Every structure is written in C-alpha cells, then in structure tokens.
C-alpha cells in the first residue's frame, strides 16, 4: 500500500477522534469516589477478563478505526508544486476503488490473524495497571452517558490508567493512556457490557 494512502488514513484516524474526544467530555458528570473505585474497579477488571478472548483489544480497535476511516471518507489532499519547491494544498480527491479495497482487506486480514491467546494477552496488558502493577499511573474512573440523551440505560463508566509525563523546558513530555469503557447498571454501577478498550500514546 502506498505511503500517501497510509498518511491519508492516519489523518482520518486522528483528527475526527480528537474532536470526538473533546465533545465526549460533556457526557461525563462525575468521578467515582475513592471508596466506590476501590470496590468497583476489581469487579470491572474481572468482568472484562472473563470475556477477553472474544473482545476487540486496543490494537483491534485501532485497526477497526482505520478500516472505518477508509470506508467513511476515502479521500486525500490534492497538492500543486510551487516555484520554491514546496507543495500547496489545492483540493481533495478520492483514492481508487482498488486502494480502498486493499486497505480494507489488509485490516480484516490482521484481525483474522490475531489468535485468541494474543488478543487475551493484549487485553491483559491494557488492564495490568488497574490490577495493581507497579507500572500503573494515576487511576481514575468517570461516570457518564453513552449518548446525549442521558437515559439510565446509557449509563457508562470510563476508567483510565494515566501514565503521561509532563514536560519541562524543551521536553514536551509524553502522553500514555490505557482505558476501558463499560456499560453499567445506573443504580448499582455494576458492569453489564464492555464497550471498548483503548490505548493512546504520543511524544
């Protein structure tokens, strides 16, 4: 697959999710208290582990986002060479149907090639900090809603293992997050379904 196609898909992958993440914050209304988190976090982790071999891992979800981007908006920038040797963005155009099919097939092949053992191990890596691993960062869980309607059946919890490091001076620091989102019972806060496992890193 050509590098331009990959670059275009990467931009589709990152930009929409950056805006979605910002908008998503409005759906969270409070954090779990320390007592609630101490009680519920082991239950959340156990709930995920019991289903691990059949769940999409963070790596699977990244591939699925690339696949979705390739299908939802299969376009990239059109550039025109300038006299000074640079290129100027002048518009957009679609990838060829063959390029779109090849990229979709490549992501599906990766998903199919991942064994249950590998997927379970990847999910274990996402969860290790929530189980007390020494490598864990700052742990927190926020309650929110799956949609803007704020219906009780849409109650969710997102738990984050934040291993990010703040920069100093010219050091911009790093961002490293491991997260899971669960659908939960609005009254008991107990888990009823796994929505997603994610990992993000930058810097």
MDAnalysis code that builds the backbone (N, CA, C; Angstrom):
import MDAnalysis as mda
import numpy as np

u = mda.Universe.empty(609, n_residues=203, atom_resindex=np.repeat(np.arange(203), 3), trajectory=True)
u.add_TopologyAttr("name", ["N", "CA", "C"] * 203)
u.add_TopologyAttr("resid", np.arange(1, 204))
u.add_TopologyAttr("resname", ["UNK", "UNK", "UNK", "UNK", "UNK", "UNK", "UNK", "UNK", "UNK", "UNK", "UNK", "UNK", "UNK", "UNK", "UNK", "UNK", "UNK", "UNK", "UNK", "UNK", "UNK", "UNK", "UNK", "UNK", "UNK", "UNK", "UNK", "UNK", "UNK", "UNK", "UNK", "UNK", "UNK", "UNK", "UNK", "UNK", "UNK", "UNK", "UNK", "UNK", "UNK", "UNK", "UNK", "UNK", "UNK", "UNK", "UNK", "UNK", "UNK", "UNK", "UNK", "UNK", "UNK", "UNK", "UNK", "UNK", "UNK", "UNK", "UNK", "UNK", "UNK", "UNK", "UNK", "UNK", "UNK", "UNK", "UNK", "UNK", "UNK", "UNK", "UNK", "UNK", "UNK", "UNK", "UNK", "UNK", "UNK", "UNK", "UNK", "UNK", "UNK", "UNK", "UNK", "UNK", "UNK", "UNK", "UNK", "UNK", "UNK", "UNK", "UNK", "UNK", "UNK", "UNK", "UNK", "UNK", "UNK", "UNK", "UNK", "UNK", "UNK", "UNK", "UNK", "UNK", "UNK", "UNK", "UNK", "UNK", "UNK", "UNK", "UNK", "UNK", "UNK", "UNK", "UNK", "UNK", "UNK", "UNK", "UNK", "UNK", "UNK", "UNK", "UNK", "UNK", "UNK", "UNK", "UNK", "UNK", "UNK", "UNK", "UNK", "UNK", "UNK", "UNK", "UNK", "UNK", "UNK", "UNK", "UNK", "UNK", "UNK", "UNK", "UNK", "UNK", "UNK", "UNK", "UNK", "UNK", "UNK", "UNK", "UNK", "UNK", "UNK", "UNK", "UNK", "UNK", "UNK", "UNK", "UNK", "UNK", "UNK", "UNK", "UNK", "UNK", "UNK", "UNK", "UNK", "UNK", "UNK", "UNK", "UNK", "UNK", "UNK", "UNK", "UNK", "UNK", "UNK", "UNK", "UNK", "UNK", "UNK", "UNK", "UNK", "UNK", "UNK", "UNK", "UNK", "UNK", "UNK", "UNK", "UNK", "UNK", "UNK", "UNK", "UNK", "UNK", "UNK", "UNK", "UNK", "UNK", "UNK", "UNK", "UNK"])
u.atoms.positions = np.array([
    [0.845, -1.191, 0.000],
    [0.000, 0.000, 0.000],
    [0.874, 1.232, 0.000],
    [0.573, 2.223, -0.857],
    [1.461, 3.368, -0.959],
    [1.410, 4.231, 0.288],
    [2.525, 4.979, 0.530],
    [2.664, 5.756, 1.756],
    [1.668, 6.901, 1.821],
    [1.309, 7.477, 0.670],
    [0.346, 8.565, 0.651],
    [-1.005, 8.097, 1.149],
    [-1.386, 6.878, 0.759],
    [-2.656, 6.319, 1.211],
    [-2.638, 6.127, 2.723],
    [-1.528, 5.617, 3.240],
    [-1.424, 5.404, 4.677],
    [-1.460, 6.723, 5.428],
    [-0.784, 7.736, 4.913],
    [-0.773, 9.041, 5.557],
    [-2.172, 9.644, 5.595],
    [-2.897, 9.475, 4.490],
    [-4.255, 9.987, 4.447],
    [-5.147, 9.304, 5.462],
    [-5.013, 7.983, 5.586],
    [-5.816, 7.252, 6.559],
    [-5.450, 7.640, 7.976],
    [-4.168, 7.921, 8.228],
    [-3.751, 8.309, 9.570],
    [-4.395, 9.633, 9.964],
    [-4.452, 10.573, 9.027],
    [-5.086, 11.850, 9.328],
    [-6.573, 11.667, 9.587],
    [-7.208, 10.771, 8.832],
    [-8.620, 10.489, 9.066],
    [-8.830, 9.840, 10.421],
    [-7.863, 9.035, 10.828],
    [-7.955, 8.332, 12.096],
    [-7.819, 9.283, 13.273],
    [-6.865, 10.216, 13.196],
    [-6.544, 11.062, 14.329],
    [-7.462, 12.255, 14.479],
    [-7.724, 12.970, 13.401],
    [-8.467, 14.212, 13.527],
    [-9.897, 14.031, 14.018],
    [-10.689, 13.143, 13.417],
    [-12.051, 13.004, 13.909],
    [-12.099, 12.548, 15.352],
    [-11.177, 11.675, 15.766],
    [-11.196, 11.178, 17.126],
    [-10.766, 12.242, 18.112],
    [-9.910, 13.173, 17.698],
    [-9.512, 14.265, 18.583],
    [-10.719, 15.122, 18.917],
    [-11.548, 15.450, 17.903],
    [-12.732, 16.246, 18.144],
    [-13.768, 15.451, 18.925],
    [-13.896, 14.156, 18.601],
    [-14.865, 13.318, 19.303],
    [-14.517, 13.226, 20.766],
    [-13.202, 13.125, 21.082],
    [-12.785, 13.031, 22.466],
    [-13.146, 14.281, 23.241],
    [-12.996, 15.459, 22.616],
    [-13.314, 16.701, 23.288],
    [-14.815, 16.812, 23.545],
    [-15.614, 16.459, 22.526],
    [-17.060, 16.536, 22.685],
    [-17.558, 15.523, 23.704],
    [-16.864, 14.388, 23.785],
    [-17.259, 13.296, 24.658],
    [-17.226, 13.698, 26.121],
    [-16.374, 14.685, 26.470],
    [-16.230, 15.086, 27.861],
    [-17.562, 15.567, 28.443],
    [-18.434, 16.131, 27.635],
    [-19.691, 16.667, 28.137],
    [-20.620, 15.566, 28.640],
    [-20.337, 14.317, 28.264],
    [-21.182, 13.205, 28.689],
    [-20.797, 12.650, 30.060],
    [-19.744, 13.142, 30.670],
    [-19.309, 12.644, 31.971],
    [-19.686, 13.646, 33.059],
    [-20.348, 13.139, 34.109],
    [-20.853, 14.061, 35.125],
    [-20.119, 13.998, 36.463],
    [-19.453, 12.890, 36.751],
    [-18.684, 12.853, 37.999],
    [-17.693, 11.704, 38.000],
    [-16.732, 11.780, 38.917],
    [-15.785, 10.691, 39.118],
    [-16.317, 9.741, 40.184],
    [-15.886, 8.510, 40.114],
    [-16.154, 7.602, 41.220],
    [-15.382, 8.094, 42.435],
    [-15.985, 7.989, 43.590],
    [-15.270, 8.327, 44.814],
    [-14.189, 7.282, 45.052],
    [-13.256, 7.581, 45.958],
    [-12.183, 6.628, 46.264],
    [-12.762, 5.307, 46.756],
    [-13.807, 5.380, 47.579],
    [-14.425, 4.155, 48.110],
    [-15.116, 3.374, 47.006],
    [-15.836, 4.072, 46.129],
    [-16.509, 3.405, 45.014],
    [-15.504, 2.745, 44.085],
    [-14.423, 3.460, 43.786],
    [-13.421, 2.918, 42.874],
    [-12.745, 1.690, 43.471],
    [-12.431, 1.742, 44.750],
    [-11.788, 0.599, 45.414],
    [-12.691, -0.631, 45.378],
    [-13.993, -0.421, 45.484],
    [-14.938, -1.529, 45.473],
    [-15.215, -2.035, 44.063],
    [-15.399, -1.108, 43.108],
    [-15.885, -1.481, 41.790],
    [-14.791, -1.837, 40.781],
    [-13.613, -1.246, 40.896],
    [-12.577, -1.477, 39.891],
    [-12.219, -2.951, 39.743],
    [-12.018, -3.703, 40.840],
    [-11.743, -5.142, 40.675],
    [-12.883, -5.874, 39.962],
    [-14.117, -5.454, 40.225],
    [-15.273, -6.068, 39.565],
    [-15.261, -5.761, 38.075],
    [-14.908, -4.532, 37.719],
    [-14.840, -4.152, 36.309],
    [-13.763, -4.949, 35.575],
    [-12.597, -5.057, 36.194],
    [-11.493, -5.785, 35.566],
    [-11.849, -7.256, 35.394],
    [-12.434, -7.849, 36.406],
    [-12.828, -9.258, 36.335],
    [-13.868, -9.477, 35.242],
    [-14.793, -8.554, 35.107],
    [-15.837, -8.635, 34.082],
    [-15.218, -8.663, 32.689],
    [-14.219, -7.822, 32.457],
    [-13.544, -7.786, 31.150],
    [-12.740, -9.062, 30.925],
    [-11.995, -9.491, 31.940],
    [-11.145, -10.674, 31.789],
    [-11.962, -11.920, 31.458],
    [-13.143, -12.030, 32.003],
    [-13.990, -13.194, 31.735],
    [-14.428, -13.266, 30.274],
    [-14.346, -12.146, 29.580],
    [-14.784, -12.072, 28.181],
    [-13.633, -11.778, 27.226],
    [-12.421, -11.789, 27.724],
    [-11.269, -11.258, 26.995],
    [-11.027, -11.903, 25.632],
    [-11.139, -13.219, 25.525],
    [-10.752, -13.866, 24.271],
    [-11.679, -13.514, 23.114],
    [-12.868, -13.002, 23.410],
    [-13.792, -12.649, 22.347],
    [-13.952, -11.161, 22.126],
    [-13.252, -10.350, 22.931],
    [-13.390, -8.902, 22.822],
    [-12.344, -8.308, 21.878],
    [-12.656, -7.191, 21.220],
    [-11.620, -6.473, 20.466],
    [-10.629, -5.844, 21.448],
    [-9.352, -6.082, 21.234],
    [-8.324, -5.451, 22.067],
    [-8.132, -4.012, 21.620],
    [-7.274, -3.273, 22.338],
    [-6.966, -1.902, 21.926],
    [-6.366, -1.885, 20.517],
    [-5.508, -2.871, 20.214],
    [-4.912, -2.961, 18.877],
    [-5.977, -3.258, 17.822],
    [-6.937, -4.126, 18.153],
    [-8.042, -4.413, 17.231],
    [-8.840, -3.147, 16.952],
    [-9.119, -2.384, 18.002],
    [-9.923, -1.174, 17.837],
    [-9.212, -0.135, 16.983],
    [-7.890, -0.098, 17.072],
    [-7.142, 0.818, 16.211],
    [-7.299, 0.406, 14.748],
    [-7.200, -0.897, 14.476],
    [-7.383, -1.384, 13.105],
    [-8.809, -1.110, 12.611],
    [-9.787, -1.265, 13.506],
    [-11.170, -1.014, 13.123],
    [-11.401, 0.457, 12.793],
    [-10.711, 1.351, 13.494],
    [-10.843, 2.775, 13.188],
    [-10.237, 3.100, 11.826],
    [-9.104, 2.478, 11.516],
    [-8.503, 2.679, 10.198],
    [-9.445, 2.168, 9.118],
    [-10.031, 1.001, 9.362],
    [-10.972, 0.424, 8.407],
    [-12.178, 1.339, 8.219],
    [-12.732, 1.848, 9.330],
    [-13.890, 2.738, 9.255],
    [-13.547, 4.015, 8.502],
    [-12.350, 4.558, 8.747],
    [-11.933, 5.781, 8.071],
    [-11.796, 5.554, 6.566],
    [-11.262, 4.392, 6.188],
    [-11.079, 4.077, 4.769],
    [-12.400, 4.011, 4.034],
    [-13.442, 3.577, 4.733],
    [-14.755, 3.427, 4.112],
    [-15.562, 4.725, 4.197],
    [-15.491, 5.399, 5.358],
    [-16.335, 6.574, 5.577],
    [-15.901, 7.794, 4.778],
    [-14.595, 7.967, 4.598],
    [-14.118, 9.167, 3.890],
    [-12.833, 8.827, 3.134],
    [-12.943, 8.123, 2.023],
    [-11.751, 7.661, 1.285],
    [-11.161, 8.742, 0.377],
    [-10.771, 9.864, 0.976],
    [-10.201, 10.964, 0.190],
    [-8.868, 11.404, 0.763],
    [-8.105, 12.127, -0.036],
    [-6.844, 12.705, 0.433],
    [-6.612, 14.024, -0.296],
    [-5.636, 14.783, 0.170],
    [-5.398, 16.102, -0.386],
    [-4.761, 16.064, -1.762],
    [-5.141, 17.053, -2.565],
    [-4.503, 17.263, -3.867],
    [-3.533, 18.432, -3.722],
    [-2.286, 18.221, -4.112],
    [-1.260, 19.242, -3.935],
    [-0.731, 19.713, -5.296],
    [-0.272, 20.979, -5.320],
    [0.306, 21.544, -6.532],
    [1.719, 22.041, -6.212],
    [2.671, 21.646, -7.052],
    [4.055, 22.059, -6.836],
    [4.198, 23.573, -7.011],
    [5.005, 24.181, -6.113],
    [5.255, 25.621, -6.159],
    [6.663, 25.895, -6.690],
    [6.901, 27.147, -7.097],
    [8.195, 27.523, -7.661],
    [9.337, 27.354, -6.663],
    [9.029, 27.470, -5.366],
    [10.088, 27.364, -4.355],
    [10.356, 25.926, -3.931],
    [9.724, 24.984, -4.617],
    [9.962, 23.575, -4.315],
    [8.984, 22.967, -3.338],
    [8.145, 23.777, -2.704],
    [7.148, 23.262, -1.779],
    [5.893, 22.852, -2.540],
    [4.927, 22.300, -1.799],
    [3.659, 21.923, -2.399],
    [2.521, 22.608, -1.653],
    [1.513, 23.039, -2.376],
    [0.368, 23.723, -1.787],
    [-0.876, 22.860, -1.928],
    [-1.633, 22.757, -0.822],
    [-2.897, 22.017, -0.863],
    [-3.913, 22.815, -1.661],
    [-4.466, 22.186, -2.697],
    [-5.395, 22.899, -3.574],
    [-6.776, 22.234, -3.634],
    [-6.937, 21.086, -3.009],
    [-8.234, 20.418, -3.049],
    [-8.149, 19.007, -2.504],
    [-9.101, 18.172, -2.864],
    [-9.156, 16.789, -2.395],
    [-9.575, 15.869, -3.530],
    [-9.273, 14.592, -3.366],
    [-9.675, 13.607, -4.363],
    [-9.813, 12.240, -3.696],
    [-10.503, 11.355, -4.358],
    [-10.741, 10.023, -3.816],
    [-9.588, 9.087, -4.161],
    [-9.339, 8.142, -3.274],
    [-8.454, 7.032, -3.608],
    [-9.160, 6.172, -4.651],
    [-8.413, 5.365, -5.340],
    [-9.032, 4.452, -6.293],
    [-9.783, 3.365, -5.538],
    [-10.756, 2.771, -6.158],
    [-11.524, 1.711, -5.516],
    [-10.621, 0.547, -5.134],
    [-9.600, 0.286, -5.956],
    [-8.692, -0.810, -5.657],
    [-7.892, -0.525, -4.383],
    [-7.448, 0.731, -4.209],
    [-6.709, 1.100, -2.990],
    [-7.590, 0.956, -1.752],
    [-8.841, 1.362, -1.873],
    [-9.765, 1.261, -0.741],
    [-9.995, -0.200, -0.373],
    [-10.204, -1.042, -1.373],
    [-10.428, -2.472, -1.129],
    [-9.191, -3.113, -0.507],
    [-8.016, -2.787, -1.017],
    [-6.779, -3.366, -0.496],
    [-6.561, -2.990, 0.968],
    [-6.821, -1.719, 1.320],
    [-6.643, -1.305, 2.697],
    [-7.643, -2.000, 3.612],
    [-8.898, -2.098, 3.186],
    [-9.914, -2.782, 3.985],
    [-9.540, -4.249, 4.180],
    [-9.110, -4.901, 3.106],
    [-8.730, -6.309, 3.195],
    [-7.528, -6.507, 4.106],
    [-6.579, -5.554, 4.072],
    [-5.382, -5.665, 4.908],
    [-5.751, -5.607, 6.389],
    [-6.659, -4.703, 6.761],
    [-7.066, -4.592, 8.162],
    [-7.846, -5.818, 8.613],
    [-8.732, -6.318, 7.762],
    [-9.508, -7.514, 8.094],
    [-8.594, -8.726, 8.243],
    [-7.582, -8.821, 7.380],
    [-6.636, -9.930, 7.464],
    [-5.881, -9.896, 8.795],
    [-5.492, -8.704, 9.242],
    [-4.801, -8.563, 10.523],
    [-5.705, -9.009, 11.669],
    [-6.968, -8.626, 11.614],
    [-7.915, -9.014, 12.657],
    [-8.096, -10.526, 12.698],
    [-8.219, -11.146, 11.519],
    [-8.406, -12.592, 11.452],
    [-7.167, -13.350, 11.910],
    [-5.997, -12.763, 11.674],
    [-4.746, -13.450, 12.002],
    [-4.427, -13.418, 13.493],
    [-5.085, -12.543, 14.239],
    [-4.818, -12.428, 15.671],
    [-5.469, -13.601, 16.400],
    [-4.670, -14.375, 17.105],
    [-5.195, -15.542, 17.828],
    [-5.887, -15.113, 19.122],
    [-6.693, -16.006, 19.668],
    [-7.353, -15.736, 20.944],
    [-6.326, -15.495, 22.045],
    [-5.235, -16.253, 21.985],
    [-4.185, -16.109, 23.004],
    [-3.538, -14.734, 22.923],
    [-3.247, -14.290, 21.706],
    [-2.641, -12.970, 21.526],
    [-3.588, -11.877, 21.976],
    [-4.844, -12.006, 21.597],
    [-5.845, -10.992, 21.967],
    [-6.012, -10.937, 23.483],
    [-6.064, -12.074, 24.120],
    [-6.196, -12.114, 25.579],
    [-4.973, -11.488, 26.244],
    [-3.779, -11.747, 25.687],
    [-2.556, -11.166, 26.236],
    [-2.532, -9.645, 26.058],
    [-2.987, -9.166, 24.908],
    [-3.040, -7.723, 24.664],
    [-4.000, -7.039, 25.637],
    [-5.140, -7.661, 25.868],
    [-6.104, -7.088, 26.808],
    [-5.539, -7.106, 28.221],
    [-4.795, -8.156, 28.553],
    [-4.142, -8.211, 29.854],
    [-3.166, -7.060, 30.034],
    [-2.474, -6.686, 28.957],
    [-1.549, -5.560, 29.026],
    [-2.266, -4.243, 29.268],
    [-3.445, -4.095, 28.670],
    [-4.234, -2.885, 28.896],
    [-4.712, -2.814, 30.342],
    [-5.010, -3.955, 30.933],
    [-5.605, -3.998, 32.269],
    [-4.597, -4.053, 33.409],
    [-3.323, -4.311, 33.122],
    [-2.366, -4.599, 34.189],
    [-2.286, -3.503, 35.246],
    [-2.347, -2.232, 34.820],
    [-2.271, -1.137, 35.785],
    [-3.464, -1.091, 36.712],
    [-4.624, -1.479, 36.193],
    [-5.838, -1.480, 37.012],
    [-5.828, -2.617, 38.033],
    [-4.912, -3.555, 37.866],
    [-4.801, -4.691, 38.782],
    [-3.675, -4.497, 39.790],
    [-3.067, -3.311, 39.789],
    [-2.049, -3.016, 40.789],
    [-0.621, -3.180, 40.334],
    [-0.372, -3.285, 39.038],
    [1.001, -3.406, 38.552],
    [1.809, -2.174, 38.946],
    [3.103, -2.377, 39.209],
    [3.956, -1.267, 39.628],
    [4.101, -0.206, 38.554],
    [3.856, -0.590, 37.317],
    [3.971, 0.346, 36.201],
    [2.743, 1.252, 36.062],
    [1.728, 1.042, 36.893],
    [0.490, 1.807, 36.780],
    [0.735, 3.291, 36.987],
    [-0.091, 4.093, 36.325],
    [-0.046, 5.530, 36.515],
    [-1.156, 5.956, 37.469],
    [-1.715, 7.122, 37.206],
    [-2.823, 7.625, 38.017],
    [-4.111, 6.971, 37.543],
    [-4.794, 6.276, 38.447],
    [-6.025, 5.576, 38.101],
    [-7.243, 6.422, 38.465],
    [-8.197, 6.487, 37.554],
    [-9.430, 7.212, 37.828],
    [-10.558, 6.617, 37.003],
    [-11.785, 6.782, 37.490],
    [-12.968, 6.311, 36.775],
    [-14.016, 7.414, 36.791],
    [-14.624, 7.655, 35.626],
    [-15.643, 8.689, 35.488],
    [-16.955, 8.073, 35.029],
    [-18.046, 8.570, 35.598],
    [-19.378, 8.139, 35.206],
    [-19.919, 9.072, 34.133],
    [-20.610, 8.499, 33.169],
    [-21.158, 9.316, 32.101],
    [-22.303, 8.618, 31.419],
    [-22.581, 9.072, 30.186],
    [-23.673, 8.522, 29.395],
    [-23.177, 8.204, 27.995],
    [-23.715, 7.144, 27.433],
    [-23.309, 6.696, 26.105],
    [-23.791, 7.648, 25.017],
    [-24.881, 8.362, 25.277],
    [-25.418, 9.304, 24.305],
    [-25.825, 10.586, 25.010],
    [-26.161, 11.612, 24.243],
    [-26.527, 12.900, 24.808],
    [-27.889, 12.886, 25.484],
    [-28.651, 11.808, 25.284],
    [-29.973, 11.742, 25.884],
    [-29.970, 11.550, 27.386],
    [-28.831, 11.090, 27.937],
    [-28.706, 10.853, 29.377],
    [-29.770, 9.904, 29.916],
    [-30.068, 8.855, 29.137],
    [-31.030, 7.859, 29.577],
    [-30.356, 6.888, 30.557],
    [-31.088, 6.381, 31.560],
    [-30.491, 5.442, 32.523],
    [-29.838, 4.223, 31.873],
    [-30.439, 3.729, 30.782],
    [-29.852, 2.547, 30.136],
    [-28.546, 2.884, 29.428],
    [-28.228, 4.168, 29.306],
    [-26.996, 4.599, 28.643],
    [-25.865, 4.870, 29.629],
    [-26.031, 4.518, 30.894],
    [-25.013, 4.834, 31.905],
    [-23.736, 4.064, 31.603],
    [-22.606, 4.758, 31.629],
    [-21.308, 4.141, 31.361],
    [-20.284, 4.584, 32.392],
    [-19.183, 3.856, 32.444],
    [-18.032, 4.262, 33.240],
    [-16.791, 4.130, 32.362],
    [-15.932, 5.132, 32.411],
    [-14.653, 5.069, 31.707],
    [-13.544, 5.148, 32.749],
    [-12.678, 4.129, 32.761],
    [-11.571, 4.086, 33.707],
    [-10.260, 4.273, 32.951],
    [-9.379, 5.082, 33.536],
    [-8.144, 5.473, 32.868],
    [-6.929, 5.193, 33.745],
    [-5.932, 4.581, 33.135],
    [-4.599, 4.421, 33.731],
    [-3.708, 5.427, 33.006],
    [-3.497, 6.577, 33.643],
    [-2.794, 7.695, 33.010],
    [-1.314, 7.658, 33.396],
    [-0.470, 7.265, 32.440],
    [0.969, 7.179, 32.669],
    [1.722, 8.325, 31.988],
    [1.003, 9.375, 31.657],
    [1.593, 10.514, 30.953],
    [2.628, 11.214, 31.841],
    [3.565, 11.866, 31.178],
    [4.625, 12.586, 31.894],
    [4.673, 14.024, 31.402],
    [4.618, 14.961, 32.334],
    [4.673, 16.372, 31.970],
    [6.083, 16.765, 31.562],
    [6.156, 17.615, 30.549],
    [7.458, 18.053, 30.074],
    [7.987, 19.241, 30.854],
    [9.287, 19.465, 30.699],
    [9.934, 20.622, 31.316],
    [10.874, 21.247, 30.297],
    [10.801, 22.569, 30.188],
    [11.653, 23.239, 29.222],
    [11.331, 22.792, 27.810],
    [12.351, 22.338, 27.101],
    [12.152, 21.878, 25.724],
    [11.551, 20.486, 25.648],
    [11.545, 19.802, 26.765],
    [10.939, 18.469, 26.816],
    [9.420, 18.620, 26.851],
    [8.754, 18.156, 25.812],
    [7.304, 18.308, 25.717],
    [6.539, 17.262, 26.517],
    [7.269, 16.321, 27.115],
    [6.596, 15.285, 27.881],
    [5.999, 14.210, 26.987],
    [5.253, 13.313, 27.587],
    [4.631, 12.216, 26.839],
    [3.197, 12.017, 27.298],
    [2.394, 11.469, 26.410],
    [1.026, 11.074, 26.735],
    [0.931, 9.566, 26.602],
    [0.483, 8.908, 27.651],
    [0.304, 7.455, 27.627],
    [-0.911, 7.103, 28.461],
    [-1.944, 6.631, 27.801],
    [-3.202, 6.308, 28.465],
    [-3.641, 4.901, 28.112],
    [-4.133, 4.181, 29.107],
    [-4.788, 2.897, 28.908],
    [-6.187, 3.047, 29.499],
    [-7.204, 2.726, 28.709],
    [-8.576, 2.992, 29.144],
    [-9.512, 1.843, 28.789],
    [-10.572, 1.730, 29.581],
    [-11.684, 0.862, 29.194],
    [-12.988, 1.572, 29.522],
    [-14.007, 1.278, 28.710],
    [-15.338, 1.854, 28.907],
    [-16.340, 0.723, 28.998],
    [-17.169, 0.770, 30.039],
    [-18.174, -0.263, 30.260],
    [-19.563, 0.354, 30.334],
    [-20.548, -0.394, 29.899],
    [-21.944, -0.072, 30.169],
    [-22.252, -0.595, 31.565],
    [-22.929, 0.217, 32.373],
    [-23.159, -0.182, 33.761],
    [-24.617, 0.015, 34.164],
    [-25.025, -0.674, 35.219],
    [-26.349, -0.502, 35.795],
    [-26.398, 0.863, 36.486],
    [-27.415, 1.663, 36.184],
    [-27.486, 3.027, 36.697],
    [-27.606, 3.085, 38.220],
    [-28.192, 2.068, 38.825],
    [-28.387, 2.087, 40.276],
    [-27.211, 1.505, 41.038],
    [-26.731, 0.332, 40.614],
    [-25.673, -0.355, 41.358],
    [-24.275, -0.026, 40.855],
    [-24.170, 0.517, 39.643],
    [-22.899, 0.810, 38.956],
    [-22.130, -0.459, 38.571],
    [-22.785, -1.604, 38.658],
    [-22.164, -2.867, 38.277],
    [-22.115, -2.969, 36.751],
    [-21.126, -3.692, 36.214],
    [-20.977, -3.781, 34.752],
    [-22.035, -4.657, 34.113],
    [-22.492, -4.233, 32.921],
    [-23.449, -5.042, 32.158],
    [-22.950, -5.315, 30.741],
    [-21.912, -4.606, 30.301],
    [-21.387, -4.834, 28.956],
    [-20.086, -4.085, 28.750],
    [-19.212, -4.648, 27.905],
    [-17.949, -3.990, 27.559],
    [-18.157, -3.188, 26.289],
    [-17.793, -1.905, 26.314],
    [-17.918, -1.054, 25.136],
    [-16.606, -0.966, 24.377],
    [-15.498, -0.689, 25.069],
    [-14.230, -0.544, 24.346],
    [-13.037, -0.584, 25.285],
    [-11.914, -1.065, 24.747],
    [-10.611, -0.953, 25.392],
    [-9.726, -0.154, 24.455],
    [-8.995, 0.823, 25.001],
    [-8.198, 1.719, 24.164],
    [-6.847, 1.992, 24.803],
    [-5.871, 2.271, 23.948],
    [-4.569, 2.741, 24.399],
    [-4.137, 3.888, 23.485],
    [-3.604, 4.945, 24.095],
    [-3.148, 6.109, 23.342],
    [-1.745, 6.478, 23.820],
    [-0.879, 6.833, 22.915],
    [0.462, 7.280, 23.301],
    [0.951, 8.305, 22.299],
    [1.699, 9.284, 22.780],
    [2.270, 10.318, 21.939],
    [3.428, 10.961, 22.667],
    [4.405, 11.430, 21.884],
    [5.550, 12.103, 22.485],
    [6.734, 11.181, 22.636],
])
